Each structure stands twice: as structure tokens, then as C-alpha cells.
């Protein structure tokens, strides 16, 4: 029999003689699962079960002291509490059996006990509700209300607030059954939150997989399964129930999403062991066992002093420590911000397990992080008078959802909202269909989620905001269209900044567009673009006449960037003869394959954002011309660059008939790489070409080489091309090869 020798658990169910038994049933059901050695592998002697009369303050504290004594740094600790909680004289508490105000288990005391444990692997689970009420001064009383004895059962106060009080951000994962303004519900013998937990501990979510990494269930996959299943179970109840649950909106769990580790909590059931994979690309268990200490996890630029808070929210492909580059430290050196604390929201990239460390993510992830942000504003950041939010990419959707979740008092504490490259109007359906194979369909501009968000935002604010709002788009953003970024907001809130999607909040210096926009918005100064010139903006807005009028008279004096802008504007006006005249006769443009590649790339990115036939044809035309010149002059690095782009365009723009051309260009790219020195883009080209030729093992080998020691941005660029090309080639978006790409390039 498999045994987790160093795993300990304290399970508490307290009904306080209210005769409903639901809290006791939750605790007993959870105990029965983890104490079953054929399922989870906990030793019964390492589990303490305290039910009702046994769940006194003395016994709870005694059990914690016992574990403090027993456990070493390699141990794991699980705390499950099902019962009541509340808020008394400014402090959150758990309510032991028949406790009075003199002997409650306060959040501060619980944190102190947990901090004395040597273990840095703690999984804390609270099943109750209305945690937001813990920080409401009007709820200054001990909870004694009865719970109605009928199904579905509405459970009393919960522990979202106490979760933030006890969190030390050192390998501690905390979950509560619902958000602050929601109730927790039960049906049958258990609450739906505990039902979901039990299913996760039984590895129900892993049974759907074709293979398993190893024989363990871990915290992150458990948290995400519970986030998914609890709302599903609530909606199932809503379909059949005719009582109060029909009037409720949702039950969404809470979690401390700054969790810094993904650690083992139990074994998978014996029956699943034959599914364990030996595939090389599966993540080894050892990688997810590391624990990041608090000293390692805290961001060096974080500043807590001040009565105002500047909060940075990164997108799903970023990290809180580096997404915004030097912006926080540069702001801290400015005396205008002496009264501002600065923090990252701090949620970990591991909260998006389905899609990896990708540009986009599941809507469920947006909602769960928005819930975490809302709770942080209400609780963790409650002592700050004003909060300014700077968000990048999907972090902007998180911010919008959280602001809508807030009550009026907390919403009025938001002083500024600045969003960079946020797809506020979603992704166009044709882009979802063609580029992403409907992978991110929940983000569709025509889908229920985005339309509901926009409707609620408009109804709440009607373009009159209690905070200062700026939404910044980039003229070079390869992922988020101008329409998606700007359209939902009035002209007065729209701005342009320099650089592509992942780099737009990485400042070059203090005159950088993004930095200047933040600085000027927070100090109420006028913002001027330093790097994004008016021609770029006019091109993005389709004002081609203005660009031609400005640049054509001085075409002989233009540099490569200016020529590119002029060519785009002339193309937009269908003035093809003038375009070819410039390419054939201008000293900089004549036979300049690099310039042609830049123009071809711009049209390719436009095609991938809009799926415009015109853009695809223009892109292929420029790459073809550049390839022809490169071949004539034996420019091998240029040959493989243009050829692999043509292979990509052949299959992505025409999956039905483009395969023969794709193979021709893939072979041409491969041959050219043999004459070039090794570097990451050569390896990436060899990998992509082999993929198009059906040599998937060779493709894997070279993707591994290409991704070795490089940054996440380069990896994401490789993944974007590889994934879109592979899906167009095979019509498969979730198989062994896409799993390999995700593991190798998005982890």
C-alpha cells in the first residue's frame, strides 16, 4: 500500500448544535477520502478529525501545537474547516464549538501557529460563505444564526478575508468556498465545494487524460478543478431548484493566487497507475516540488509605505516581477510619488493550467483572478486611501471585472485605471477560428462573456468614471487589434504607445511612451507620444492620405522606417505603381530584402489579426520578391527567413490546397540553413520546416535546441507560429505534439 509518510491533516467540522449536520458531513466525507490509503495515501494516525463537540478552541489549538512539534521542513500540512466564521472587534475568526468572544480562533492567532510549522507545503481549505462580510464594520457580532434544515442548504459566513490574514506567501495555498458577496450551497450529503474537493482528491479530473505525469495529485490542478466544478454544480442546482438558489447569481471559490509553488497533496487512486506516462516531454515531478521562500518571492521594487497604492497587474504571459520592466523603480525615484506604495498583484503564472503561459487564457482564469483582486482591494489593501491600477493585456480585463465586482465605497477608492494592450472588445470570431482554431472562443467579441462585460461596464459608468481612465494601444501590437483595445471607450480615454504587445510596458528610458503615459496620467499632466509618431498612428487609423501628404514629398530623405510607412499608406490608397517605383528605384529600398521582409511581416501580422485576403496576398508578394532577390545573391540567412514565412503563409492561408507549396518552401528553408551559423532562429526554422514535412521528432529536437536559455517572449513567438502552422496542417489542437509545444515553449 502506498503511504505518504510525511503528510499531516487537521479536519474540523463545527455545527454548534444547530442540527443541520452539513458541516459535520462535509468534514467526515473529506476525512473518509484522504484516510483511504488506496485513494490518497494519508496515514490515519497523521490525521486529526474534530467534529462538533470535539472541535473546541482548546482541541484545535492543541492539534496545531502537536503538528508544530511533529512536522519537519519536508512535511506537508492540510487544514480543512467546515463551519462558521465571522468578524469581531476588527478581527476575523473561526467559530469553534460553543465558543464565546473570549475564546474564538482568530485569523492572526491561526497565522502565528501556521508560521511556527517548519513545513512550507500547506493546503488550507475553508468551506463556508460571505467572507467579504468579515471586514464589514456592521457585522461586529458572534455568529449564532441557524441554518435552514432543507436542501439546498445555505451555509453561513465564510473565510475569504481570513485567507488573506493567514497567508504568508511561502508555499501556502489557501482556498475558500465562495467570494465575499456569495453564499456556499449544499445538496444531498455535502456542500458543492466539498464535493468538488473530494472529486479532485480522487483525481476525477485526471481520469479524462490519456496519460499522467506521475502518481500524484497537486495543489494547482486541484485548485483549478475546484474553481471549474463548483460553479458547474451551482448551475446544475439552479436548473432544478425552485427555492432561494434560483435568486443567486453564482458561487465562485476564492484562492490566494500568489501561490509560489505546485506541490503534492496526495496519491492518485491505484486504478489510475497504468496511465502514468514515460514520455520525455511530460514535466518531471521534481520540477514542481520546489518551494519558493518568501525572501525569494518578494519583488525587490515593492514598496509598502504611503497612503496611496499603485498596483501593477500583469497579463497571462508575464510575471509580476518583470512585466513592467523598470517602470516601478523609475517612478519611485520621482518625488511626485513619495506618498505612493507600489506593489504587483502577485498572482502566479501557474494559475492558468489549461493554456500554459500564453498570451490569452480561459475566462475562468480572468474571473478567479478578478475575484482575488477584488478581495485584495477590500481586505489586504483596505488601509490605502486611493488605489491606481496599471494593467497589461488580459490584466486589463481582470481589472475591469474586479472594479465591477466592488461595492460602491471600494470602487470610489480607485483613482486611476491605465490599461495597455487589453482586448476589451474581445477577439474577432474569424481570428479565433483561423489563427487559434477556436482555442480562446470565450474571448470572442461576439460571445456572451465579452458582450456581458461591455454591457455591465456601460450600464455601471455610462462613460462617466469615478477614476481617471486611459486605454493605450500600440500601432505594432501583433495580438490585440485597435478596435478591441479602443472601441469600448470614448476618444478622450484613448492613447497610443510604442512597441509590440509584450514589450509595450518595457521602457527604454524615462521618455518611453508607456512610462510617460503612466507618469502624466498620475500627475495629471498632458501626455505626448515620444516614440510612436503621427504617421504610425494615422496608418493604424487608416488615415493614409495624411501619411502620403506628409511623407511623399520627402521620400528621397526617408529612412527605412519612413519608407515602410509611406509604402503602407500608398498600398492603402491602391497606388500600386508608386509602391513598386519606390521599391525598384529608391536607394534604400532597391533590392533591400530586409525591408521587404519587414513589410511582408507587417502584412502577415495584419492578416493574423484580421484574416484579410488583401493582407495575405500582400504579405506573400513581398516575401516572394525578397526570396527571389535573396536566392539571386546567395543570401542564405535571408533565404531561410523568407522561405519559412512563405511555408507558414501557404498552409495557414490555404490549408486545403497550400500543402505542396508549403513543402517546397520548407525544403528550401532547410537547405539554406545548412549554410548558416547556429543560432536560435536557425534552430527554430529547422524545427518549423521539419514540422511542415511531417518529421515531428526532428521538429521536437530542434525546438528544444531553439528554446534553450532564451526568454519567454522568443518562446511565445516560436509557439505562435508553430501552433498556428500545426493546427492548419493537421486540424488538431490538442494532441501529443501540441502538448509538447506547450510544455517546451510556454512553461
Secondary structure, DSSP 8 states (H G I E B T S, - for coil): ---BTTEEEEEEE--TT-S--HHHHHHHHHHHHHT-TTTT-B-GGGEEEEEGGG--HHHHHHHHHHHHHH--TT-EEEEEEES-EEEETTEEEE--TT--TTS-EEHHHHHHHHHHSS-SEEEEEEE-B-GGGGG-TT-BS-------SSSSEEE-B--HHHHHHH--SSSEEEEESS-TT--EEEETTEEHHHHHHHHHHTTTTTTTSS-BSSSEEEHHHHHHHHHHHHHHHHHHHHHH--SGGGG------EE-TT-----EEEE--GGGGGGB---TTS--GGGGG----HHHHS-TT-B--SSEEEEEE--TTS-TTTTTTTHHHHHHTSGGGTTEEEEE----GGG-TTT-S-SS--HHHHHHHHHHHHHIIIIITTT-SEEEEEEETHHHHHHHHHHHHS-HHHHTTEEEEEEES--TT-B-HHHHHHTSTTTTGGGBTTSHHHHHHHHHHHHHHTT--SSEEEEEEETT-SSS-HHHHHTTS-GGGEEEE-S-GGGTTS-SSTT-HHHHHHHHHHTT-----SSS-HHHHHHHTT-HHHHHHHHGGGGGG--HHHHHHHHHHHHHTT-HHHHHHHHHH-TTTTT-HHHHHHHHHHHHHHHHHH--HHHHHHHHHHHHHHHHHHHHTT-HHHHHHHHHHHHHHHHHH-TTT-HHHHHHHHHHHHHHHTTS---HHHHHHHHHHHHHTT-HHHHHHHHHHHHTT--HHHHHHHHHHHHHHHHHHHS-SSSHHHHHHHHHH--
